[in-house]
Amino acid sequence: LGNICNVNQGIVTGADKVSKKHIDKYRIKAEIGNGIFVLSDKDISNLNLSKKDREILKPWFKNSDIFRWGTLLSTTEKLIYADKRLRNLDGNKLKEHLEKFKKILDDSTVNSPYLHRPRDINFDSAKIVAPQRSPRNTFGYNEIPWYASADVYFITQKDENVSLKYILALLNSKLYYLWLYYRGKRKGEILELTAKPLSEIPIKIVPQMDQQPFIDLVDQILDAKKTNHAADTTAWEKEIDQLVYKLYELTDEEIAIIENGSI
């Protein structure tokens, strides 16, 4: 996967919100839960930001907002998406806001100035996302501005000949669950969907016309999940599993082993 896609950890901020430890250690005038880099609607309202000020804010999601095939598409939290030298915050009230927390941010482990974001991620376009830990292979997809923290891993397109939806179909299949369980990384029964195991997942490259049946099924699943993420898409998922078995030329005996979970 790492050869055909970018696989990156999400964003690391100097500090998302004010904690009790911050107040005790730095004696700052704030309440526990007040936003630093991650702001609630209430935080934003209290800052009395102009329309231009708000352009820096990006929708901020959690790893719990990811489900198999899709993600939640709206959130009440926003990220201050600063550039390396905070230059995009010049003349912006958000810069004044961050300066109130300078003691906390100067002490953070994040490289200056307090926000580490991978270069290879376009958070605003098509992407596959995975929670850092999950009891099963949980890969979601969206094509909207969707920003998240370091406990989310982003898979974005590098090779234009390989569709992300084709990859999504493989990653959420029963066969790929077995690869992640036995050849990936896990803690007990929980899969660790981090950069190294994700990058090492084998992906069979096939012509674009052969990817299309997978893509068509994924589109049907995504359409169903758009209005109700709990929608029953079992029938389409079974069809994907059958396509994956055919892709790898598995025997009936091998398929039975996978389907019965008897490995």
Backbone torsions as a table, in degrees:
resi	resn	phi	psi	omega
1	LEU	NA	-38.3	-178.2
2	GLY	-64.3	-19.3	178.4
3	ASN	-80.8	-26.3	-175.2
4	ILE	-112.1	-9.1	178.9
5	CYS	-137.4	157.4	167.5
6	ASN	-82.8	131.5	177.3
7	VAL	-122.0	111.6	-173.1
8	ASN	-135.4	148.1	170.2
9	GLN	-72.1	154.4	178.7
10	GLY	-71.7	-158.7	-171.8
11	ILE	-86.5	137.9	174.4
12	VAL	-109.9	120.4	177.6
13	THR	-98.0	158.7	174.6
14	GLY	-62.2	-33.5	175.7
15	ALA	-172.0	129.9	-179.7
16	ASP	-76.0	-55.0	-175.2
17	LYS	-139.7	164.5	179.4
18	VAL	-73.0	130.7	176.9
19	SER	-111.2	169.2	176.5
20	LYS	-61.1	-39.0	179.1
21	LYS	-59.6	-40.9	177.7
22	HIS	-59.7	-45.7	-177.4
23	ILE	-65.6	-44.6	-179.4
24	ASP	-65.8	-41.5	-174.1
25	LYS	-80.1	-39.5	-172.2
26	TYR	-106.7	-4.9	178.4
27	ARG	54.3	40.6	179.5
28	ILE	-85.8	153.6	179.3
29	LYS	-89.5	94.9	-179.3
30	ALA	-162.3	167.7	176.8
31	GLU	-107.3	149.6	177.3
32	ILE	-57.8	129.6	179.9
33	GLY	98.1	-11.7	175.4
34	ASN	-60.0	143.7	-178.3
35	GLY	-75.5	140.5	170.2
36	ILE	-108.3	-80.1	173.9
37	PHE	-89.2	-24.5	-179.4
38	VAL	-110.6	117.7	-172.0
39	LEU	-111.9	139.4	173.4
40	SER	-86.0	171.7	176.1
41	ASP	-58.3	-38.2	179.8
42	LYS	-65.2	-43.9	177.4
43	ASP	-57.5	-45.6	-177.3
44	ILE	-64.7	-42.3	178.7
45	SER	-62.1	-41.3	-179.8
46	ASN	-66.4	-26.8	-179.3
47	LEU	-79.5	-13.5	177.1
48	ASN	52.5	55.1	-175.0
49	LEU	-81.1	147.9	173.7
50	SER	-78.8	170.0	178.0
51	LYS	-60.5	-39.8	-180.0
52	LYS	-66.3	-41.9	177.6
53	ASP	-57.1	-40.7	-174.6
54	ARG	-70.4	-16.6	-178.9
55	GLU	-62.8	-21.7	179.7
56	ILE	-76.8	-20.1	-175.2
57	LEU	-79.4	136.9	-179.8
58	LYS	-124.3	147.1	-179.7
59	PRO	-63.6	130.0	-173.1
60	TRP	-113.2	122.4	-176.7
61	PHE	-115.6	165.0	178.9
62	LYS	-109.7	164.5	178.0
63	ASN	-66.3	-23.4	177.6
64	SER	-73.4	-7.9	177.4
65	ASP	-86.2	2.5	178.7
66	ILE	-100.8	132.4	171.3
67	PHE	-129.7	169.3	-179.4
68	ARG	-58.7	125.9	178.3
69	TRP	87.3	-38.1	-175.3
70	GLY	-137.8	-169.2	178.3
71	THR	-143.3	162.8	167.9
72	LEU	-63.8	149.0	-173.5
73	LEU	-111.2	-2.7	177.1
74	SER	-138.9	155.0	-177.8
75	THR	-149.9	157.2	178.8
76	THR	-97.7	-0.9	-178.4
77	GLU	-110.6	150.5	-179.5
78	LYS	-129.9	148.2	178.4
79	LEU	-104.1	136.6	170.3
80	ILE	-78.8	107.0	-173.0
81	TYR	-94.1	79.3	-176.6
82	ALA	-81.9	151.3	174.1
83	ASP	-87.3	-176.2	-170.8
84	LYS	-55.9	-42.2	-177.6
85	ARG	-108.5	17.2	-177.0
86	LEU	60.5	20.9	-176.7
87	ARG	-66.0	-30.6	179.5
88	ASN	-74.5	-1.3	177.2
89	LEU	-103.3	1.8	178.7
90	ASP	-58.3	129.8	180.0
91	GLY	73.3	11.7	-177.8
92	ASN	-108.4	137.8	179.6
93	LYS	-60.4	-23.1	-179.5
94	LEU	-67.0	-27.3	176.7
95	LYS	-67.9	-42.2	176.0
96	GLU	-61.2	-40.8	179.4
97	HIS	-59.3	-47.8	-178.8
98	LEU	-66.0	-33.9	-179.4
99	GLU	-63.7	-24.9	176.5
100	LYS	-64.2	-23.6	-176.3
101	PHE	-110.2	21.9	-174.7
102	LYS	-56.2	-40.8	-179.3
103	LYS	-59.8	-43.0	179.5
104	ILE	-65.7	-47.3	-174.7
105	LEU	-69.8	-35.7	177.3
106	ASP	-64.4	-25.2	-177.3
107	ASP	-91.8	-3.0	-174.4
108	SER	-77.1	163.1	-179.3
109	THR	-86.7	-4.9	-179.4
110	VAL	-77.6	141.4	177.5
111	ASN	-57.6	144.3	177.8
112	SER	-56.9	142.1	-2.6
113	PRO	-102.6	70.7	161.9
114	TYR	83.6	8.0	178.7
115	LEU	-143.5	119.1	178.1
116	HIS	-109.0	121.0	179.9
117	ARG	-131.2	129.5	-179.8
118	PRO	-60.4	140.8	-176.7
119	ARG	-72.6	-26.2	-171.6
120	ASP	-86.5	-0.5	-177.5
121	ILE	-98.2	127.2	165.8
122	ASN	-101.1	101.0	-174.6
123	PHE	-68.8	-13.8	-173.8
124	ASP	-95.3	-6.3	-174.8
125	SER	-118.5	-167.6	-175.9
126	ALA	-60.1	136.3	-177.6
127	LYS	-158.6	153.3	167.3
128	ILE	-104.4	136.8	178.8
129	VAL	-126.5	148.3	-179.7
130	ALA	-138.0	139.1	172.7
131	PRO	-69.2	150.6	-178.2
132	GLN	-59.3	-36.0	178.8
133	ARG	-132.3	141.4	179.9
134	SER	-159.0	145.5	177.8
135	PRO	-71.0	-15.0	177.7
136	ARG	-144.1	173.4	178.9
137	ASN	-70.1	104.7	-175.5
138	THR	-116.9	102.9	179.9
139	PHE	-125.9	123.8	179.2
140	GLY	-108.9	168.2	-176.4
141	TYR	-141.7	140.7	169.2
142	ASN	-155.4	168.8	-178.9
143	GLU	-129.1	25.6	-176.2
144	ILE	-114.8	167.6	171.3
145	PRO	-58.6	118.4	-173.0
146	TRP	-148.8	102.7	-175.0
147	TYR	-109.9	141.8	-178.3
148	ALA	-151.5	168.6	-172.9
149	SER	-82.1	-174.3	-174.5
150	ALA	-68.5	-10.8	178.3
151	ASP	-91.9	16.7	173.3
152	VAL	-125.3	138.6	177.4
153	TYR	-112.2	135.7	-174.4
154	PHE	-108.8	131.8	176.4
155	ILE	-116.7	114.5	-177.7
156	THR	-123.2	158.1	-171.6
157	GLN	-70.3	135.3	172.9
158	LYS	-119.1	-44.2	179.1
159	ASP	-98.8	112.8	-175.6
160	GLU	-67.9	-13.8	179.9
161	ASN	-83.7	-7.4	-179.3
162	VAL	-118.0	114.1	-176.5
163	SER	-71.6	138.8	175.7
164	LEU	-63.5	-31.6	-179.7
165	LYS	-70.9	-33.5	173.9
166	TYR	-63.9	-45.8	178.7
167	ILE	-62.3	-41.3	178.6
168	LEU	-58.8	-42.2	179.2
169	ALA	-60.1	-45.1	179.4
170	LEU	-63.6	-48.5	-173.9
171	LEU	-62.0	-31.6	-178.5
172	ASN	-92.8	6.5	-178.0
173	SER	-82.1	164.2	179.2
174	LYS	-65.0	-39.2	-179.1
175	LEU	-62.5	-41.4	-178.3
176	TYR	-73.0	-26.4	172.6
177	TYR	-60.0	-42.7	-179.8
178	LEU	-63.8	-39.0	178.1
179	TRP	-62.5	-45.9	-178.8
180	LEU	-64.2	-36.2	-178.2
181	TYR	-70.9	-44.2	-173.4
182	TYR	-97.9	-25.8	-175.6
183	ARG	-115.8	-14.6	178.4
184	GLY	-87.4	-141.1	-179.2
185	LYS	-129.3	138.5	176.6
186	ARG	-149.3	161.6	175.3
187	LYS	-120.7	106.4	-171.8
188	GLY	64.9	-124.2	179.4
189	GLU	-96.3	1.7	-176.4
190	ILE	-93.6	126.3	176.7
191	LEU	-72.6	138.9	174.1
192	GLU	-104.0	104.5	-174.7
193	LEU	-95.3	65.8	-178.0
194	THR	-103.8	177.4	-169.0
195	ALA	-55.9	-45.7	-174.3
196	LYS	-66.0	-57.0	179.1
197	PRO	-61.2	-36.5	179.2
198	LEU	-63.7	-44.1	-178.1
199	SER	-63.6	-26.3	-176.1
200	GLU	-90.7	-2.8	-179.2
201	ILE	-62.9	127.2	178.3
202	PRO	-71.6	133.7	177.2
203	ILE	-124.4	121.5	179.1
204	LYS	-79.1	120.7	-179.9
205	ILE	-85.2	124.4	177.9
206	VAL	-130.0	160.9	177.9
207	PRO	-56.6	154.4	-176.4
208	GLN	-58.9	-34.7	-179.9
209	MET	-65.2	-29.6	178.6
210	ASP	-81.6	-16.8	175.4
211	GLN	-78.6	-24.4	-170.8
212	GLN	-58.3	-42.3	178.5
213	PRO	-58.3	-36.7	176.7
214	PHE	-65.3	-45.7	-177.9
215	ILE	-61.8	-42.5	-179.4
216	ASP	-60.4	-41.3	178.9
217	LEU	-69.0	-40.8	177.7
218	VAL	-61.4	-40.9	179.5
219	ASP	-61.2	-38.9	178.6
220	GLN	-66.9	-40.8	178.6
221	ILE	-64.5	-47.1	-178.7
222	LEU	-61.7	-38.5	179.6
223	ASP	-64.5	-40.3	179.0
224	ALA	-68.6	-39.1	-176.7
225	LYS	-75.6	-18.4	-176.3
226	LYS	-60.1	-42.0	-178.5
227	THR	-92.6	-22.4	-179.6
228	ASN	-153.2	104.0	-174.3
229	HIS	-69.5	-9.8	175.8
230	ALA	-95.0	7.6	-178.8
231	ALA	-56.8	142.4	-179.4
232	ASP	-78.9	110.4	180.0
233	THR	-116.3	22.7	-175.2
234	THR	-55.5	-42.5	-176.2
235	ALA	-61.5	-45.1	179.2
236	TRP	-67.1	-37.2	179.1
237	GLU	-64.8	-37.1	177.3
238	LYS	-65.1	-37.8	177.5
239	GLU	-64.3	-40.0	177.1
240	ILE	-62.2	-44.8	179.0
241	ASP	-57.1	-42.0	-179.8
242	GLN	-64.9	-38.7	176.9
243	LEU	-64.3	-37.6	179.4
244	VAL	-67.0	-42.3	178.1
245	TYR	-60.2	-41.1	179.7
246	LYS	-67.7	-39.6	-179.7
247	LEU	-57.1	-40.5	-177.6
248	TYR	-98.5	9.2	175.3
249	GLU	53.2	46.8	179.1
250	LEU	-75.4	147.9	177.6
251	THR	-80.9	165.4	177.2
252	ASP	-58.8	-37.9	179.8
253	GLU	-64.4	-43.3	179.5
254	GLU	-65.6	-40.6	178.7
255	ILE	-63.1	-41.9	-179.8
256	ALA	-61.9	-39.6	178.2
257	ILE	-60.5	-45.6	-179.8
258	ILE	-65.3	-48.0	-177.0
259	GLU	-64.3	-33.4	-179.5
260	ASN	-87.8	-4.5	178.8
261	GLY	60.4	35.5	-172.9
262	SER	-102.0	18.5	177.1
263	ILE	-75.6	NA	NA
